[in-house]
């Protein structure tokens, strides 16, 4: 029996996410009759790939090959959490989510002979890239709220086994994920043998979508996950709220500034409704528009540059607005905007006509 594993490297990958499983799989070849072949690859082919933190370069020997691999492993990234810092974690994850890795994962899922493994932020790459929508998975605890915003079903566990998708949360979970892979595909005695060799014991119970649900354990929301409730304004009529009108917003995402046109109006029931349009794309409705004096919040599903459910929170000062667009508790992209020039003139004319 031969088991072929490919670990996909990219610039800024987390060293431990990739090399901890690499060493586990290599060790399994020493204590098992199963022949285990492990390759470090990159989407760009053979090259020296800088890791993080520290920039240590690791050689990739070729490109991923779905006809060859039984298992493909995607590590996470490392770097500063702040989105506006060069080489930040969010910039790296967003860049890879826009790249070819999620599409490769989709092709792997369409086959019967390949399992995709994601360690830590590697699962977030797949989530933001739209490859695991509706799947059960886990990522680093800091990314779990954003994980849900991508359409993934987040599971609070060390390792989540969802059939042809296996994921691990946290940097050191690469050890536990790799040992679970051995347990499942090679055998528990081999996995135990590697544990014995490494003097390491796996952490946590592997979560699978099997068996009856646990009862009486409804998960309590963490304080940071509870959206702040903004009361509807009890002052001026909603129709007079300054958000009503057309706006051009600039959203400073980790992979560049996105310009989006918004139009807010009054619906049939007197509530504010909104539509967003980016370039020539079909307009999309915004949801849950709530106003309170000069503050406005709303929810919106975006598909580019990433697939996320965002919560906008902005403050209006005359014909400009500033704020953030957050996905869970991750630092939200900065938002700035100005009222459409033509609509600004219309509002000025209306104001002068009522004096």
C-alpha beads as a LAMMPS data file, in Angstrom:
LAMMPS data file: protein, C-alpha beads

355 atoms
354 bonds

1 atom types
1 bond types

-500.0 500.0 xlo xhi
-500.0 500.0 ylo yhi
-500.0 500.0 zlo zhi

Masses

1 110.0

Atoms # bond

1 1 1 0.000 0.000 0.000
2 1 1 1.214 3.489 -0.906
3 1 1 -0.237 6.714 0.463
4 1 1 0.792 9.895 -1.336
5 1 1 0.457 13.218 0.514
6 1 1 1.083 16.687 -0.908
7 1 1 1.455 19.731 1.355
8 1 1 0.772 22.979 -0.517
9 1 1 3.079 25.879 0.368
10 1 1 2.553 29.566 -0.417
11 1 1 4.429 32.739 0.478
12 1 1 3.862 33.449 4.172
13 1 1 2.609 29.970 5.087
14 1 1 2.869 29.079 8.766
15 1 1 5.932 26.907 9.241
16 1 1 4.462 24.720 11.996
17 1 1 1.162 24.179 10.136
18 1 1 3.080 22.527 7.304
19 1 1 6.133 20.947 8.887
20 1 1 4.453 19.393 11.943
21 1 1 2.234 17.208 9.693
22 1 1 5.217 16.618 7.394
23 1 1 7.225 15.141 10.251
24 1 1 4.284 13.060 11.497
25 1 1 3.774 11.535 8.050
26 1 1 7.501 10.921 7.578
27 1 1 7.673 9.228 10.981
28 1 1 4.706 7.027 10.070
29 1 1 6.774 5.621 7.246
30 1 1 9.296 4.434 9.836
31 1 1 6.798 2.574 12.017
32 1 1 4.404 1.256 9.370
33 1 1 4.433 -1.228 6.543
34 1 1 2.455 1.327 4.551
35 1 1 4.675 3.296 2.219
36 1 1 3.959 6.991 2.827
37 1 1 5.271 9.521 0.329
38 1 1 5.167 13.186 1.346
39 1 1 5.868 16.075 -1.023
40 1 1 6.036 19.818 -0.428
41 1 1 4.527 21.526 -3.471
42 1 1 3.356 24.982 -4.543
43 1 1 0.861 26.246 -7.098
44 1 1 3.822 27.872 -8.902
45 1 1 5.817 24.658 -9.112
46 1 1 9.331 23.967 -7.876
47 1 1 10.721 26.967 -6.024
48 1 1 11.918 28.192 -2.659
49 1 1 8.877 29.295 -0.637
50 1 1 9.298 31.828 2.211
51 1 1 7.448 30.867 5.369
52 1 1 6.301 32.887 8.353
53 1 1 7.223 33.983 10.879
54 1 1 10.822 34.782 10.044
55 1 1 10.825 34.154 6.308
56 1 1 12.612 30.798 6.463
57 1 1 12.556 29.405 2.910
58 1 1 11.367 25.848 2.289
59 1 1 11.824 24.133 -1.104
60 1 1 8.753 22.995 -3.017
61 1 1 9.490 20.193 -5.457
62 1 1 6.629 20.647 -7.928
63 1 1 2.936 21.427 -8.417
64 1 1 -0.109 19.709 -6.846
65 1 1 -1.271 16.679 -8.814
66 1 1 -4.793 15.372 -8.232
67 1 1 -4.025 12.219 -10.192
68 1 1 -1.174 11.430 -7.829
69 1 1 -2.254 12.621 -4.395
70 1 1 -4.421 10.722 -1.938
71 1 1 -4.398 13.658 0.392
72 1 1 -3.729 17.397 -0.036
73 1 1 -2.920 19.513 2.996
74 1 1 -3.284 23.300 3.114
75 1 1 -1.542 25.122 5.978
76 1 1 -2.479 28.505 7.361
77 1 1 -0.445 31.701 7.426
78 1 1 1.358 33.779 10.036
79 1 1 1.849 37.496 10.482
80 1 1 0.470 40.585 12.250
81 1 1 -3.292 40.469 12.747
82 1 1 -3.827 44.134 11.792
83 1 1 -5.254 44.293 8.264
84 1 1 -3.393 47.477 7.264
85 1 1 0.096 46.170 8.105
86 1 1 2.335 44.962 5.282
87 1 1 2.559 41.169 5.262
88 1 1 -0.342 40.858 7.686
89 1 1 -2.111 37.579 8.315
90 1 1 -5.335 38.847 6.728
91 1 1 -3.566 40.034 3.590
92 1 1 -1.942 36.624 3.096
93 1 1 -5.155 34.672 3.737
94 1 1 -7.201 36.942 1.478
95 1 1 -4.597 36.716 -1.292
96 1 1 -4.608 32.924 -1.194
97 1 1 -8.419 32.810 -1.011
98 1 1 -8.457 34.749 -4.289
99 1 1 -5.854 32.436 -5.795
100 1 1 -6.027 28.910 -7.251
101 1 1 -6.013 26.901 -3.994
102 1 1 -9.821 26.997 -3.380
103 1 1 -10.497 25.935 -6.976
104 1 1 -8.038 23.068 -6.578
105 1 1 -9.908 22.010 -3.433
106 1 1 -13.231 22.079 -5.299
107 1 1 -11.780 19.776 -7.962
108 1 1 -10.479 17.460 -5.239
109 1 1 -13.911 17.313 -3.580
110 1 1 -15.418 16.257 -6.918
111 1 1 -13.266 13.117 -6.879
112 1 1 -13.691 9.966 -4.823
113 1 1 -10.003 9.360 -4.190
114 1 1 -8.690 12.634 -2.692
115 1 1 -9.136 14.024 0.819
116 1 1 -8.469 17.703 1.560
117 1 1 -6.894 18.572 4.908
118 1 1 -6.734 22.157 6.213
119 1 1 -4.748 23.260 9.237
120 1 1 -5.614 26.440 11.151
121 1 1 -5.957 29.359 8.684
122 1 1 -5.838 26.941 5.760
123 1 1 -9.519 26.252 6.394
124 1 1 -10.214 29.990 6.371
125 1 1 -8.569 30.214 2.924
126 1 1 -10.985 27.573 1.667
127 1 1 -13.923 29.262 3.386
128 1 1 -13.217 32.736 2.014
129 1 1 -12.594 31.194 -1.396
130 1 1 -16.046 29.589 -1.412
131 1 1 -14.734 26.011 -1.521
132 1 1 -16.364 24.655 1.655
133 1 1 -19.693 26.475 1.890
134 1 1 -22.104 24.438 3.994
135 1 1 -19.355 22.106 5.239
136 1 1 -18.440 21.415 8.873
137 1 1 -14.972 22.698 9.749
138 1 1 -12.790 24.467 12.302
139 1 1 -10.070 27.091 12.107
140 1 1 -8.045 29.196 14.561
141 1 1 -10.265 30.599 17.333
142 1 1 -9.660 34.180 16.153
143 1 1 -11.109 33.324 12.745
144 1 1 -14.172 31.365 13.859
145 1 1 -16.693 34.273 13.694
146 1 1 -15.396 35.212 10.244
147 1 1 -15.541 31.522 9.329
148 1 1 -19.292 31.535 9.866
149 1 1 -19.531 34.643 7.691
150 1 1 -18.141 32.654 4.751
151 1 1 -21.038 30.184 4.876
152 1 1 -19.112 27.410 6.634
153 1 1 -20.603 25.600 9.635
154 1 1 -18.031 26.290 12.364
155 1 1 -17.510 23.492 14.882
156 1 1 -15.752 24.137 18.194
157 1 1 -13.371 21.185 18.165
158 1 1 -9.690 20.396 17.872
159 1 1 -10.158 18.274 14.727
160 1 1 -13.263 18.099 12.530
161 1 1 -13.691 15.129 10.174
162 1 1 -16.296 15.926 7.516
163 1 1 -15.620 13.059 5.126
164 1 1 -13.309 14.254 2.368
165 1 1 -12.591 17.431 4.359
166 1 1 -10.552 17.259 7.568
167 1 1 -9.682 20.452 9.428
168 1 1 -7.840 21.448 12.580
169 1 1 -8.041 24.569 14.724
170 1 1 -4.984 26.280 16.134
171 1 1 -1.336 26.289 15.093
172 1 1 -0.280 23.107 16.915
173 1 1 -3.365 21.257 15.659
174 1 1 -1.278 20.162 12.673
175 1 1 0.063 17.388 14.911
176 1 1 -3.421 16.230 15.887
177 1 1 -4.770 16.474 12.337
178 1 1 -1.890 14.410 10.935
179 1 1 -2.242 11.780 13.650
180 1 1 -5.967 11.545 12.940
181 1 1 -5.192 11.056 9.248
182 1 1 -2.924 8.163 10.178
183 1 1 -5.554 6.743 12.519
184 1 1 -8.239 6.870 9.818
185 1 1 -6.307 5.839 6.711
186 1 1 -3.412 3.714 8.020
187 1 1 -4.588 2.465 11.396
188 1 1 -4.804 3.449 15.075
189 1 1 -1.810 1.337 16.047
190 1 1 0.426 3.223 13.619
191 1 1 -0.927 6.557 14.875
192 1 1 -0.247 5.434 18.441
193 1 1 3.243 4.353 17.434
194 1 1 4.031 7.836 16.134
195 1 1 2.619 9.351 19.321
196 1 1 4.908 7.085 21.316
197 1 1 7.892 8.001 19.145
198 1 1 7.182 11.735 19.487
199 1 1 6.206 11.491 23.178
200 1 1 3.056 13.397 22.284
201 1 1 -0.578 12.684 23.094
202 1 1 -3.339 13.898 20.827
203 1 1 -5.601 16.627 22.171
204 1 1 -9.388 16.652 22.044
205 1 1 -12.026 14.378 20.561
206 1 1 -12.338 14.295 16.793
207 1 1 -15.741 15.715 15.791
208 1 1 -17.639 13.832 13.101
209 1 1 -21.103 14.387 11.694
210 1 1 -22.189 10.972 12.987
211 1 1 -24.500 9.715 15.695
212 1 1 -27.090 11.557 17.768
213 1 1 -26.660 15.190 18.752
214 1 1 -25.620 16.059 22.275
215 1 1 -28.541 17.559 24.200
216 1 1 -28.684 20.252 26.848
217 1 1 -25.451 21.839 25.687
218 1 1 -26.631 24.844 23.720
219 1 1 -23.546 26.887 22.991
220 1 1 -23.367 30.230 24.748
221 1 1 -22.379 33.209 22.623
222 1 1 -19.111 34.854 23.458
223 1 1 -19.384 38.579 24.257
224 1 1 -17.499 39.543 21.099
225 1 1 -19.895 37.530 18.958
226 1 1 -23.024 39.294 20.162
227 1 1 -23.874 42.068 17.731
228 1 1 -24.427 45.406 19.363
229 1 1 -28.040 46.431 19.149
230 1 1 -28.557 49.908 17.722
231 1 1 -31.893 51.473 18.653
232 1 1 -34.032 52.950 15.889
233 1 1 -33.909 56.715 16.045
234 1 1 -36.699 58.326 18.028
235 1 1 -35.809 61.816 16.751
236 1 1 -36.305 63.077 13.217
237 1 1 -38.455 61.010 10.838
238 1 1 -36.553 58.238 9.086
239 1 1 -37.276 59.867 5.718
240 1 1 -35.160 62.838 6.809
241 1 1 -32.195 60.715 7.854
242 1 1 -29.022 61.762 6.033
243 1 1 -28.298 58.188 4.841
244 1 1 -31.192 58.475 2.361
245 1 1 -29.722 59.058 -1.080
246 1 1 -26.902 57.811 -3.286
247 1 1 -23.355 57.186 -2.029
248 1 1 -19.995 56.044 -3.393
249 1 1 -18.154 53.957 -0.759
250 1 1 -14.506 52.904 -0.728
251 1 1 -13.913 49.685 1.238
252 1 1 -10.257 49.141 2.163
253 1 1 -10.035 45.328 1.997
254 1 1 -6.824 43.384 2.711
255 1 1 -6.311 42.929 -1.034
256 1 1 -7.103 46.415 -2.254
257 1 1 -9.691 49.180 -2.242
258 1 1 -13.143 48.239 -3.569
259 1 1 -15.485 50.990 -4.793
260 1 1 -19.192 50.292 -4.400
261 1 1 -22.249 52.463 -5.186
262 1 1 -25.100 52.491 -2.654
263 1 1 -28.592 53.884 -2.784
264 1 1 -30.733 54.146 0.342
265 1 1 -34.444 54.940 0.106
266 1 1 -37.668 54.665 2.085
267 1 1 -39.626 51.434 1.643
268 1 1 -43.394 51.010 1.544
269 1 1 -43.560 50.448 5.307
270 1 1 -41.482 53.510 6.110
271 1 1 -38.275 51.607 6.841
272 1 1 -34.986 52.380 5.146
273 1 1 -33.948 49.991 2.408
274 1 1 -30.709 49.876 0.453
275 1 1 -29.070 48.490 -2.664
276 1 1 -25.389 48.075 -3.471
277 1 1 -23.739 47.798 -6.857
278 1 1 -20.099 47.232 -7.738
279 1 1 -19.191 48.189 -11.298
280 1 1 -21.436 46.467 -13.818
281 1 1 -22.512 43.734 -11.371
282 1 1 -26.176 43.100 -10.629
283 1 1 -27.316 45.240 -7.668
284 1 1 -27.824 43.399 -4.372
285 1 1 -30.140 44.298 -1.516
286 1 1 -28.651 45.258 1.830
287 1 1 -30.402 44.001 4.950
288 1 1 -31.160 45.048 8.514
289 1 1 -30.641 48.785 7.970
290 1 1 -30.809 50.465 11.382
291 1 1 -30.323 54.188 12.053
292 1 1 -29.627 56.052 15.276
293 1 1 -28.929 59.766 14.960
294 1 1 -25.799 59.963 12.773
295 1 1 -24.970 56.239 12.977
296 1 1 -26.128 53.576 10.510
297 1 1 -25.603 49.802 10.485
298 1 1 -26.556 47.229 7.881
299 1 1 -25.744 43.665 6.822
300 1 1 -24.646 42.590 3.375
301 1 1 -23.479 39.461 1.572
302 1 1 -20.522 40.187 -0.732
303 1 1 -18.980 37.867 -3.310
304 1 1 -15.847 39.805 -4.202
305 1 1 -13.063 40.228 -3.505
306 1 1 -14.097 37.464 -1.031
307 1 1 -17.309 35.650 -0.169
308 1 1 -18.335 37.040 3.209
309 1 1 -21.306 38.235 5.240
310 1 1 -20.327 41.696 6.444
311 1 1 -21.813 44.040 9.029
312 1 1 -21.318 47.716 8.164
313 1 1 -21.179 50.305 10.928
314 1 1 -20.756 53.911 9.755
315 1 1 -21.151 57.448 11.029
316 1 1 -22.364 60.266 8.769
317 1 1 -21.008 63.832 8.928
318 1 1 -22.846 66.003 6.410
319 1 1 -22.046 64.523 2.977
320 1 1 -19.363 62.053 4.091
321 1 1 -19.317 58.865 6.107
322 1 1 -16.675 56.732 7.786
323 1 1 -16.736 53.378 9.531
324 1 1 -15.905 49.688 9.249
325 1 1 -17.259 46.531 7.599
326 1 1 -16.690 43.567 9.917
327 1 1 -16.873 39.814 9.520
328 1 1 -17.141 38.492 13.048
329 1 1 -14.458 39.762 15.424
330 1 1 -11.653 40.082 12.889
331 1 1 -10.418 43.640 12.319
332 1 1 -12.880 45.150 9.850
333 1 1 -11.889 46.893 6.623
334 1 1 -12.046 50.680 6.846
335 1 1 -14.970 52.242 4.989
336 1 1 -15.191 55.809 3.736
337 1 1 -17.704 57.382 1.421
338 1 1 -19.188 60.522 -0.031
339 1 1 -22.639 61.417 -1.238
340 1 1 -23.117 61.283 -5.003
341 1 1 -22.425 64.790 -6.362
342 1 1 -25.738 64.977 -8.270
343 1 1 -27.728 63.874 -5.250
344 1 1 -25.788 66.291 -3.039
345 1 1 -26.982 69.139 -5.294
346 1 1 -30.568 67.817 -5.195
347 1 1 -30.524 67.822 -1.379
348 1 1 -29.092 71.345 -1.318
349 1 1 -31.814 72.558 -3.707
350 1 1 -34.513 70.904 -1.600
351 1 1 -33.135 72.521 1.555
352 1 1 -33.048 76.003 -0.032
353 1 1 -36.576 75.545 -1.427
354 1 1 -37.969 74.910 2.053
355 1 1 -36.491 78.007 3.674

Bonds

1 1 1 2
2 1 2 3
3 1 3 4
4 1 4 5
5 1 5 6
6 1 6 7
7 1 7 8
8 1 8 9
9 1 9 10
10 1 10 11
11 1 11 12
12 1 12 13
13 1 13 14
14 1 14 15
15 1 15 16
16 1 16 17
17 1 17 18
18 1 18 19
19 1 19 20
20 1 20 21
21 1 21 22
22 1 22 23
23 1 23 24
24 1 24 25
25 1 25 26
26 1 26 27
27 1 27 28
28 1 28 29
29 1 29 30
30 1 30 31
31 1 31 32
32 1 32 33
33 1 33 34
34 1 34 35
35 1 35 36
36 1 36 37
37 1 37 38
38 1 38 39
39 1 39 40
40 1 40 41
41 1 41 42
42 1 42 43
43 1 43 44
44 1 44 45
45 1 45 46
46 1 46 47
47 1 47 48
48 1 48 49
49 1 49 50
50 1 50 51
51 1 51 52
52 1 52 53
53 1 53 54
54 1 54 55
55 1 55 56
56 1 56 57
57 1 57 58
58 1 58 59
59 1 59 60
60 1 60 61
61 1 61 62
62 1 62 63
63 1 63 64
64 1 64 65
65 1 65 66
66 1 66 67
67 1 67 68
68 1 68 69
69 1 69 70
70 1 70 71
71 1 71 72
72 1 72 73
73 1 73 74
74 1 74 75
75 1 75 76
76 1 76 77
77 1 77 78
78 1 78 79
79 1 79 80
80 1 80 81
81 1 81 82
82 1 82 83
83 1 83 84
84 1 84 85
85 1 85 86
86 1 86 87
87 1 87 88
88 1 88 89
89 1 89 90
90 1 90 91
91 1 91 92
92 1 92 93
93 1 93 94
94 1 94 95
95 1 95 96
96 1 96 97
97 1 97 98
98 1 98 99
99 1 99 100
100 1 100 101
101 1 101 102
102 1 102 103
103 1 103 104
104 1 104 105
105 1 105 106
106 1 106 107
107 1 107 108
108 1 108 109
109 1 109 110
110 1 110 111
111 1 111 112
112 1 112 113
113 1 113 114
114 1 114 115
115 1 115 116
116 1 116 117
117 1 117 118
118 1 118 119
119 1 119 120
120 1 120 121
121 1 121 122
122 1 122 123
123 1 123 124
124 1 124 125
125 1 125 126
126 1 126 127
127 1 127 128
128 1 128 129
129 1 129 130
130 1 130 131
131 1 131 132
132 1 132 133
133 1 133 134
134 1 134 135
135 1 135 136
136 1 136 137
137 1 137 138
138 1 138 139
139 1 139 140
140 1 140 141
141 1 141 142
142 1 142 143
143 1 143 144
144 1 144 145
145 1 145 146
146 1 146 147
147 1 147 148
148 1 148 149
149 1 149 150
150 1 150 151
151 1 151 152
152 1 152 153
153 1 153 154
154 1 154 155
155 1 155 156
156 1 156 157
157 1 157 158
158 1 158 159
159 1 159 160
160 1 160 161
161 1 161 162
162 1 162 163
163 1 163 164
164 1 164 165
165 1 165 166
166 1 166 167
167 1 167 168
168 1 168 169
169 1 169 170
170 1 170 171
171 1 171 172
172 1 172 173
173 1 173 174
174 1 174 175
175 1 175 176
176 1 176 177
177 1 177 178
178 1 178 179
179 1 179 180
180 1 180 181
181 1 181 182
182 1 182 183
183 1 183 184
184 1 184 185
185 1 185 186
186 1 186 187
187 1 187 188
188 1 188 189
189 1 189 190
190 1 190 191
191 1 191 192
192 1 192 193
193 1 193 194
194 1 194 195
195 1 195 196
196 1 196 197
197 1 197 198
198 1 198 199
199 1 199 200
200 1 200 201
201 1 201 202
202 1 202 203
203 1 203 204
204 1 204 205
205 1 205 206
206 1 206 207
207 1 207 208
208 1 208 209
209 1 209 210
210 1 210 211
211 1 211 212
212 1 212 213
213 1 213 214
214 1 214 215
215 1 215 216
216 1 216 217
217 1 217 218
218 1 218 219
219 1 219 220
220 1 220 221
221 1 221 222
222 1 222 223
223 1 223 224
224 1 224 225
225 1 225 226
226 1 226 227
227 1 227 228
228 1 228 229
229 1 229 230
230 1 230 231
231 1 231 232
232 1 232 233
233 1 233 234
234 1 234 235
235 1 235 236
236 1 236 237
237 1 237 238
238 1 238 239
239 1 239 240
240 1 240 241
241 1 241 242
242 1 242 243
243 1 243 244
244 1 244 245
245 1 245 246
246 1 246 247
247 1 247 248
248 1 248 249
249 1 249 250
250 1 250 251
251 1 251 252
252 1 252 253
253 1 253 254
254 1 254 255
255 1 255 256
256 1 256 257
257 1 257 258
258 1 258 259
259 1 259 260
260 1 260 261
261 1 261 262
262 1 262 263
263 1 263 264
264 1 264 265
265 1 265 266
266 1 266 267
267 1 267 268
268 1 268 269
269 1 269 270
270 1 270 271
271 1 271 272
272 1 272 273
273 1 273 274
274 1 274 275
275 1 275 276
276 1 276 277
277 1 277 278
278 1 278 279
279 1 279 280
280 1 280 281
281 1 281 282
282 1 282 283
283 1 283 284
284 1 284 285
285 1 285 286
286 1 286 287
287 1 287 288
288 1 288 289
289 1 289 290
290 1 290 291
291 1 291 292
292 1 292 293
293 1 293 294
294 1 294 295
295 1 295 296
296 1 296 297
297 1 297 298
298 1 298 299
299 1 299 300
300 1 300 301
301 1 301 302
302 1 302 303
303 1 303 304
304 1 304 305
305 1 305 306
306 1 306 307
307 1 307 308
308 1 308 309
309 1 309 310
310 1 310 311
311 1 311 312
312 1 312 313
313 1 313 314
314 1 314 315
315 1 315 316
316 1 316 317
317 1 317 318
318 1 318 319
319 1 319 320
320 1 320 321
321 1 321 322
322 1 322 323
323 1 323 324
324 1 324 325
325 1 325 326
326 1 326 327
327 1 327 328
328 1 328 329
329 1 329 330
330 1 330 331
331 1 331 332
332 1 332 333
333 1 333 334
334 1 334 335
335 1 335 336
336 1 336 337
337 1 337 338
338 1 338 339
339 1 339 340
340 1 340 341
341 1 341 342
342 1 342 343
343 1 343 344
344 1 344 345
345 1 345 346
346 1 346 347
347 1 347 348
348 1 348 349
349 1 349 350
350 1 350 351
351 1 351 352
352 1 352 353
353 1 353 354
354 1 354 355
